[in-house]
Amino acid sequence: MIVEMIAILSVLVGGAALMRFAGIKGWILPTLGFVTGIAIQIILGTVQAVTALPSTPVLTLIITLLFPLALLFYCFNRGRDVSIKIFPALLSVLLFVSAVILFREINLQCLTVDSYWYLIVSSLLEADNLNHATPDHLLTRLLAVPLMHAAANLTGEFYFRSITPLLAISTLTIMAWLTHEGLSIFNIEPWIVKLLSAAGAFLLVTSNRFVFNAFYINGHMLTAVFIMLLIGCGWLLINNANPSVRALTVLQVISIPVLTVARPENPLFIGIALLPFLVSSKVSWKHRTLLLVVLGFSVLTWYGFLWIKYYGSGQLVPLSVVGMFSFGLVSVLIAPLLAWRKIDKLLPHSLILTELGLWLVLIALAFRNFAPLYYSILATIDNIFLGYGGWGSFLVLIILIAAVLMVFTKAENMVYLRFPLTTFFPFAFLLVYLRESAYRVGHGDSLNRIFLHIVPLALLFIISTAISERWGLPERLKKICQRLLDYAHN
């Protein structure tokens, strides 16, 4: 328990120090600090893994703790206000210590075959023997989850019992914070804002699959919280909400490399989900370029490492590695174009073209070979609507409510939250052809599990859009209805 306590507190304190440096304060500081600390740990651990540095988690945790503290101390000496209130800080530490003790005692961790593969990489990292991991293994399991649990191997425990439940609690808290900050800019009573913020978190915790993934050793909860942070912070930035630009930028930037090494499909989905920000004239070209460059270099670093691993082992480099490396390279090369002012006139059309293009590519692939898509659709219907996926009626209600809100409301700046949701479905079914196997019936199905990645974001969209003052029929539908009424009167 001592090692787990030290690891969790190192992540908490180091991340909170970086968040305080970025300008975050108040009740959300410990939660954002914990998630940020995990991001620092994963980013540092990835750098250790792909370079000649030792991959021992002891070094990772020491830097995770000391570097942000040194940065905070430097700012303090320069006269900048980075003060932290002692009593709330001690209370936060006490709560995290209590949570670690609680989750260790109840020990509700769920492990599947996938979990054991993650933990094998974790043990190799702790022993500084990552070179013994096969490139195929690293291609599918990546590094984020193994890095989170690597220090547990110092005492032969293999995994931490509290880190995933704490991530789940952080997901609930961060969603409430994003909702609160996003709605606070509107002319809404403060008590209503607080009620809606709490309602979103309450709805999420009622989901069977959310509770299951709170104790499941896999990358789904990690991906869910960082996708929500990446997109949610961008939405706050667009709305000029309370958190400082520096804080929101830091949160977005650290989310990208974490997501890159959390799930194999994440880099492509990040590129799609970020598109509304990358093409928006409301975001400075410097900020857009920064996000695209970070995405590009994150993908180049990881898939370049895998390319070298495959080449060194004498194996043929998979097309997926070559494709992802090319994607990273293109992202870096086109990033400077965002500084070209004339391109702003062309970029807005890219959202419609991208969404339409995803569906057209899916249709083209289906014409070529319809069977994988057909069986995937049938399995997804069984999982969502017939209960085989373990979601109950939760996903059905989320999809229906979100669809109604997309049609009958027009809240300002909602495209930034809406676009990742509507592009998720064609993207998810395109993965059928990329992975060369159909989805299946059951709660262990890949698509059934990755729905969790966008559920927190979907709830944020629903709550934020529901308060829109612009309810009614879409403009084109209004015109059609009016013509029908005129025709009936005549």
ZANUTOR-606032 format. One line per 10 residues: number of its first residue (from 1); their letters; for each residue x, y, z of C-alpha. Coordinates in nm, 2 decimals. Each point is the difference from the previous one (the first is absolute). Example, Ala and Ser with C-alpha at 12.3 -4.5 7.8 and 13.67 -1.06 7.14 Angstrom:
REM residues 2
1	AS	1.23,-0.45,0.78 | 0.14,0.34,-0.07
END
This chain:
REM residues 490
1	MIVEMIAILS	0.00,0.00,0.00 | 0.29,0.24,0.07 | 0.12,0.00,-0.36 | -0.35,0.06,-0.13 | -0.05,0.28,0.24 | 0.33,0.16,-0.10 | -0.08,-0.04,-0.37 | -0.35,0.15,0.03 | 0.12,0.30,0.22 | 0.30,0.06,-0.24
11	VLVGGAALMR	-0.24,0.02,-0.29 | -0.24,0.22,0.19 | 0.25,0.25,0.14 | 0.20,0.03,-0.32 | -0.31,0.04,-0.22 | -0.15,0.25,0.24 | 0.32,0.21,0.00 | -0.01,0.01,-0.38 | -0.37,0.10,0.00 | 0.07,0.27,0.26
21	FAGIKGWILP	0.28,0.13,-0.22 | -0.25,0.01,-0.29 | -0.25,0.21,0.20 | -0.25,-0.26,0.13 | -0.12,0.04,0.36 | -0.30,-0.08,0.21 | -0.19,-0.33,0.05 | 0.10,-0.15,-0.33 | 0.38,0.03,0.05 | 0.05,-0.34,0.17
31	TLGFVTGIAI	-0.20,-0.19,-0.26 | 0.16,0.17,-0.30 | 0.33,-0.04,0.18 | -0.04,-0.37,0.03 | -0.09,-0.04,-0.37 | 0.28,0.23,-0.10 | 0.24,-0.19,0.21 | -0.10,-0.32,-0.17 | 0.06,0.17,-0.34 | 0.35,0.12,0.11
41	QIILGTVQAV	0.07,-0.36,0.12 | -0.11,-0.15,-0.33 | 0.18,0.26,-0.22 | 0.33,-0.04,0.20 | -0.03,-0.37,0.00 | -0.05,-0.01,-0.38 | 0.31,0.22,-0.05 | 0.19,-0.24,0.23 | -0.12,-0.30,-0.20 | 0.08,0.13,-0.35
51	TALPSTPVLT	0.34,0.13,0.10 | 0.31,-0.15,0.17 | -0.12,0.12,0.34 | -0.08,-0.26,0.26 | -0.38,-0.08,0.01 | -0.01,-0.06,0.37 | -0.32,0.16,0.15 | 0.20,0.14,0.30 | 0.17,0.25,-0.23 | -0.33,0.08,-0.17
61	LIITLLFPLA	-0.17,0.08,0.33 | 0.29,0.20,0.13 | 0.00,0.23,-0.30 | -0.39,0.01,0.00 | 0.02,0.13,0.35 | 0.31,0.23,0.00 | -0.01,0.17,-0.34 | -0.35,0.17,0.05 | 0.10,0.09,0.36 | 0.32,0.16,-0.12
71	LLFYCFNRGR	-0.19,0.19,-0.26 | -0.25,0.12,0.27 | 0.28,0.10,0.23 | 0.17,0.20,-0.28 | -0.32,0.19,-0.07 | -0.04,0.07,0.37 | 0.35,0.14,0.02 | -0.08,0.23,-0.30 | -0.29,0.15,0.20 | -0.28,-0.17,-0.18
81	DVSIKIFPAL	-0.31,-0.10,0.20 | 0.00,-0.38,0.00 | -0.10,-0.03,0.36 | -0.19,-0.31,0.12 | -0.24,0.00,0.30 | 0.14,-0.24,0.26 | -0.32,-0.14,0.15 | -0.17,-0.09,-0.33 | 0.33,-0.15,-0.12 | 0.03,-0.22,0.31
91	LSVLLFVSAV	-0.36,-0.09,-0.03 | 0.05,-0.11,-0.36 | 0.30,-0.21,0.09 | -0.20,-0.16,0.28 | -0.29,-0.08,-0.24 | 0.23,-0.16,-0.25 | 0.18,-0.20,0.27 | -0.35,-0.12,0.13 | -0.10,-0.09,-0.36 | 0.32,-0.21,-0.05
101	ILFREINLQC	-0.07,-0.19,0.33 | -0.37,-0.05,-0.09 | 0.06,-0.13,-0.35 | 0.28,-0.23,0.11 | -0.23,-0.15,0.26 | -0.30,-0.05,-0.22 | 0.22,-0.14,-0.28 | -0.26,0.00,-0.28 | 0.25,0.00,-0.29 | -0.11,-0.18,-0.31
111	LTVDSYWYLI	0.26,-0.16,-0.22 | -0.04,-0.16,-0.34 | 0.25,-0.15,-0.25 | 0.06,0.36,-0.13 | 0.08,0.11,0.36 | 0.27,-0.26,0.04 | 0.17,0.10,-0.32 | 0.01,0.36,0.13 | 0.15,-0.12,0.32 | 0.27,-0.21,-0.18
121	VSSLLEADNL	0.12,0.33,-0.16 | -0.02,0.16,0.34 | 0.23,-0.25,0.16 | 0.25,0.03,-0.29 | 0.00,0.38,0.05 | 0.08,-0.04,0.38 | 0.28,-0.24,-0.08 | 0.14,0.22,-0.27 | -0.05,-0.28,-0.25 | -0.24,0.15,-0.25
131	NHATPDHLLT	0.23,-0.13,-0.28 | -0.15,-0.34,0.08 | -0.35,0.11,-0.10 | -0.09,-0.09,-0.35 | -0.09,0.28,-0.24 | -0.34,-0.16,-0.07 | -0.07,0.01,0.38 | 0.09,0.37,0.02 | -0.20,0.08,-0.31 | -0.32,-0.12,0.16
141	RLLAVPLMHA	0.05,0.07,0.37 | 0.22,0.31,-0.02 | 0.14,0.17,0.32 | -0.25,0.21,0.18 | -0.16,-0.26,0.22 | 0.32,-0.19,0.07 | 0.17,0.32,0.11 | -0.28,0.07,0.25 | 0.05,-0.34,0.17 | 0.38,-0.05,-0.05
151	AANLTGEFYF	0.10,0.11,0.35 | -0.23,-0.27,0.15 | 0.26,-0.25,-0.11 | 0.25,0.14,0.24 | -0.18,-0.20,0.27 | -0.13,-0.28,-0.22 | -0.36,0.12,-0.01 | -0.01,0.03,-0.38 | -0.28,0.28,0.01 | -0.13,0.28,0.21
161	RSITPLLAIS	-0.35,-0.06,0.13 | -0.09,0.37,0.05 | 0.13,0.18,-0.31 | -0.29,-0.09,-0.25 | -0.28,0.07,0.26 | 0.17,0.33,0.07 | 0.00,0.07,-0.37 | -0.37,-0.07,-0.02 | -0.07,0.24,0.29 | 0.21,0.26,-0.18
171	TLTIMAWLTH	-0.20,-0.05,-0.31 | -0.32,0.08,0.19 | 0.15,0.30,0.17 | 0.16,0.14,-0.32 | -0.33,-0.04,-0.19 | -0.18,0.20,0.27 | 0.28,0.26,-0.02 | -0.01,0.03,-0.38 | -0.38,0.03,0.01 | 0.01,0.26,0.28
181	EGLSIFNIEP	0.26,0.22,-0.17 | -0.17,-0.03,-0.34 | -0.34,0.09,0.13 | 0.11,0.28,0.23 | 0.06,0.23,-0.30 | -0.38,-0.01,-0.08 | -0.27,0.19,0.17 | -0.11,-0.29,0.23 | -0.06,0.00,0.37 | 0.31,-0.13,0.18
191	WIVKLLSAAG	-0.20,-0.27,0.19 | -0.13,-0.13,-0.34 | 0.36,-0.02,-0.13 | 0.11,-0.19,0.31 | -0.31,-0.23,-0.03 | 0.07,-0.08,-0.36 | 0.37,-0.06,0.07 | -0.08,-0.25,0.27 | -0.27,-0.16,-0.22 | 0.25,-0.09,-0.27
201	AFLLVTSNRF	0.23,-0.18,0.24 | -0.30,-0.17,0.17 | -0.13,-0.13,-0.34 | 0.35,-0.13,-0.09 | 0.04,-0.19,0.32 | -0.33,-0.18,-0.06 | 0.14,-0.17,-0.30 | 0.09,-0.37,0.05 | 0.29,0.02,-0.24 | 0.15,0.31,0.16
211	VFNAFYINGH	0.00,-0.17,0.34 | 0.15,-0.32,-0.15 | 0.28,0.20,-0.17 | 0.07,0.18,0.33 | 0.16,-0.33,0.11 | 0.10,-0.15,-0.33 | 0.38,0.00,-0.08 | -0.01,0.13,-0.35 | 0.04,0.33,-0.18 | -0.36,0.10,-0.04
221	MLTAVFIMLL	-0.05,0.22,0.31 | 0.33,0.17,-0.07 | -0.10,0.07,-0.36 | -0.35,0.13,0.11 | 0.13,0.26,0.24 | 0.27,0.13,-0.23 | -0.23,0.02,-0.31 | -0.24,0.20,0.22 | 0.28,0.22,0.12 | 0.14,0.06,-0.35
231	IGCGWLLINN	-0.33,0.09,-0.16 | -0.16,0.16,0.31 | 0.29,0.23,0.07 | -0.01,0.11,-0.37 | -0.37,0.07,0.04 | 0.07,0.22,0.31 | 0.27,0.18,-0.19 | -0.23,0.08,-0.29 | -0.27,0.13,0.25 | 0.26,0.21,0.19
241	ANPSVRALTV	-0.10,-0.18,0.32 | 0.17,0.07,0.34 | 0.31,-0.22,0.00 | 0.31,0.17,-0.14 | 0.11,-0.06,-0.36 | 0.33,-0.14,0.14 | -0.18,-0.26,0.21 | -0.23,-0.11,-0.28 | 0.29,-0.02,-0.24 | 0.21,-0.21,0.24
251	LQVISIPVLT	-0.29,-0.24,0.05 | -0.05,-0.04,-0.37 | 0.36,-0.04,-0.08 | 0.07,-0.27,0.26 | -0.31,-0.19,-0.10 | 0.12,-0.07,-0.36 | 0.32,-0.21,0.08 | -0.19,-0.19,0.27 | -0.28,-0.09,-0.24 | 0.26,-0.10,-0.27
261	VARPENPLFI	0.14,-0.27,0.22 | -0.33,-0.11,0.17 | -0.19,-0.16,-0.29 | 0.11,-0.09,-0.36 | -0.30,0.18,-0.16 | 0.04,0.32,0.21 | 0.24,0.21,-0.23 | -0.24,-0.02,-0.29 | -0.30,0.08,0.21 | 0.19,0.30,0.16
271	GIALLPFLVS	0.07,0.13,-0.35 | -0.37,-0.01,-0.08 | -0.13,0.12,0.33 | 0.24,0.30,0.00 | -0.10,0.11,-0.35 | -0.26,0.26,0.11 | 0.28,0.17,0.20 | 0.26,-0.03,-0.27 | -0.23,0.17,-0.26 | -0.15,0.26,0.23
281	SKVSWKHRTL	0.09,0.37,-0.04 | -0.10,0.04,0.37 | 0.32,-0.18,0.10 | 0.33,0.17,-0.06 | 0.22,-0.16,-0.27 | 0.27,-0.05,0.26 | -0.22,-0.21,0.22 | -0.13,-0.20,-0.29 | 0.35,-0.06,-0.13 | 0.12,-0.10,0.35
291	LLVVLGFSVL	-0.27,-0.27,0.03 | 0.07,-0.14,-0.35 | 0.38,0.00,0.05 | -0.04,-0.18,0.34 | -0.23,-0.26,-0.16 | 0.25,-0.05,-0.29 | 0.31,-0.03,0.22 | -0.18,-0.23,0.25 | -0.10,-0.24,-0.28 | 0.34,0.02,-0.17
301	TWYGFLWIKY	0.18,-0.08,0.33 | -0.21,-0.30,0.09 | -0.04,-0.15,-0.35 | 0.36,0.08,-0.09 | 0.10,-0.20,0.30 | -0.22,-0.29,-0.11 | 0.14,0.02,-0.35 | 0.36,-0.04,0.14 | -0.12,-0.29,0.22 | -0.14,-0.18,-0.30
311	YGSGQLVPLS	0.30,0.07,-0.21 | 0.24,-0.11,0.28 | -0.19,-0.33,0.05 | 0.02,-0.08,-0.37 | -0.38,0.02,-0.04 | -0.19,0.17,-0.28 | -0.12,0.34,0.12 | -0.39,-0.02,0.01 | -0.19,0.23,-0.23 | -0.17,0.15,0.31
321	VVGMFSFGLV	0.33,0.12,0.14 | 0.10,0.15,-0.34 | -0.34,0.16,-0.03 | 0.00,0.15,0.35 | 0.36,0.13,-0.05 | -0.11,0.16,-0.32 | -0.29,0.16,0.17 | 0.23,0.15,0.27 | 0.24,0.13,-0.27 | -0.28,0.16,-0.20
331	SVLIAPLLAW	-0.14,0.16,0.32 | 0.33,0.17,0.07 | 0.06,0.10,-0.36 | -0.34,0.17,-0.05 | 0.00,0.17,0.34 | 0.17,0.32,-0.13 | -0.28,0.04,-0.26 | -0.23,0.10,0.29 | 0.19,0.33,0.02 | -0.10,0.08,-0.36
341	RKIDKLLPHS	-0.30,0.23,0.03 | -0.15,-0.09,-0.34 | -0.04,-0.36,0.11 | -0.27,0.12,0.26 | -0.24,0.05,-0.29 | 0.04,-0.36,-0.11 | 0.01,-0.18,0.33 | -0.36,0.04,0.12 | -0.12,-0.23,-0.28 | 0.23,-0.27,0.12
351	LILTELGLWL	-0.24,-0.10,0.28 | -0.28,-0.09,-0.24 | 0.24,-0.16,-0.24 | 0.17,-0.21,0.28 | -0.33,-0.13,0.14 | -0.13,-0.07,-0.35 | 0.33,-0.16,-0.10 | 0.00,-0.24,0.29 | -0.35,-0.13,-0.09 | 0.09,-0.02,-0.37
361	VLIALAFRNF	0.32,-0.20,0.07 | -0.20,-0.23,0.23 | -0.26,-0.05,-0.28 | 0.28,-0.07,-0.26 | 0.16,-0.26,0.23 | -0.34,-0.16,0.06 | -0.06,-0.03,-0.37 | 0.33,-0.18,-0.03 | -0.07,-0.23,0.30 | -0.33,0.04,0.18
371	APLYYSILAT	0.03,-0.30,0.24 | 0.22,0.16,0.27 | -0.22,0.31,0.02 | -0.32,-0.20,-0.01 | 0.10,-0.22,0.29 | 0.14,0.30,0.19 | -0.33,0.19,-0.03 | -0.20,-0.30,0.11 | 0.23,-0.05,0.30 | -0.01,0.37,0.09
381	IDNIFLGYGG	-0.38,0.00,-0.01 | 0.00,-0.31,0.23 | 0.24,0.17,0.24 | -0.17,0.34,0.01 | -0.37,-0.07,-0.04 | -0.04,-0.36,0.12 | 0.22,0.03,0.31 | 0.28,-0.24,-0.09 | 0.26,0.27,0.04 | -0.09,0.06,0.37
391	WGSFLVLIIL	-0.10,0.37,-0.06 | -0.36,-0.06,0.08 | -0.21,0.29,-0.14 | 0.28,0.25,0.08 | 0.15,0.02,-0.35 | -0.34,0.00,-0.17 | -0.11,0.30,0.20 | 0.33,0.19,-0.06 | -0.02,-0.05,-0.37 | -0.37,0.10,-0.03
401	IAAVLMVFTK	0.04,0.31,0.22 | 0.32,0.11,-0.18 | -0.17,-0.05,-0.34 | -0.31,0.21,0.10 | 0.23,0.28,0.14 | 0.20,0.00,-0.32 | -0.31,0.04,-0.21 | -0.21,0.24,0.21 | 0.26,0.23,0.16 | 0.26,0.23,-0.13
411	AENMVYLRFP	0.22,0.10,0.30 | 0.30,0.21,-0.08 | 0.34,-0.18,-0.04 | -0.16,-0.35,0.05 | 0.17,-0.13,-0.32 | 0.32,-0.04,0.21 | -0.18,-0.26,0.22 | -0.23,-0.13,-0.27 | 0.25,-0.08,-0.28 | 0.19,-0.27,0.20
421	LTTFFPFAFL	-0.33,-0.18,0.08 | -0.14,-0.01,-0.35 | 0.33,-0.10,-0.16 | 0.05,-0.27,0.26 | -0.25,-0.24,-0.17 | 0.14,-0.01,-0.35 | 0.35,0.00,0.15 | -0.08,-0.30,0.23 | -0.14,-0.20,-0.29 | 0.30,0.08,-0.22
431	LVYLRESAYR	0.22,-0.16,0.27 | -0.17,-0.33,-0.10 | 0.19,0.01,-0.33 | 0.32,0.13,0.16 | 0.01,-0.28,0.25 | -0.14,-0.25,-0.25 | -0.25,-0.16,0.23 | -0.37,0.07,0.08 | -0.13,0.11,0.34 | -0.17,-0.26,0.21
441	VGHGDSLNRI	-0.29,-0.04,0.24 | 0.09,0.03,0.37 | 0.13,0.26,0.25 | 0.36,-0.09,-0.09 | -0.04,0.12,-0.36 | 0.24,0.27,-0.10 | -0.26,0.25,-0.12 | -0.22,-0.07,0.30 | 0.30,0.09,0.22 | 0.12,0.31,-0.19
451	FLHIVPLALL	-0.35,0.16,0.02 | 0.12,0.10,0.35 | 0.26,0.23,-0.17 | -0.27,0.24,-0.12 | -0.27,-0.05,0.26 | 0.13,0.27,0.25 | 0.04,0.24,-0.30 | -0.36,-0.09,-0.12 | -0.14,0.09,0.35 | 0.19,0.32,0.00
461	FIISTAISER	-0.15,0.08,-0.35 | -0.35,-0.09,0.12 | 0.00,0.21,0.31 | 0.17,0.30,-0.16 | -0.24,-0.01,-0.30 | -0.32,-0.06,0.19 | 0.02,0.35,0.15 | 0.00,0.16,-0.34 | -0.24,0.29,-0.05 | -0.03,-0.09,-0.37
471	WGLPERLKKI	-0.24,-0.29,-0.01 | -0.22,-0.08,-0.30 | -0.01,-0.17,-0.33 | 0.31,0.03,-0.23 | -0.03,0.29,-0.25 | -0.05,-0.22,-0.31 | -0.26,-0.21,0.18 | -0.18,0.32,0.10 | -0.01,0.11,-0.36 | -0.14,-0.33,-0.11
481	CQRLLDYAHN	-0.27,0.00,0.27 | -0.09,0.36,-0.09 | -0.04,-0.09,-0.37 | -0.22,-0.30,0.09 | -0.22,0.23,0.22 | -0.02,0.26,-0.28 | -0.09,-0.28,-0.24 | -0.27,-0.13,0.23 | -0.16,0.35,0.05 | -0.01,0.05,-0.37
END
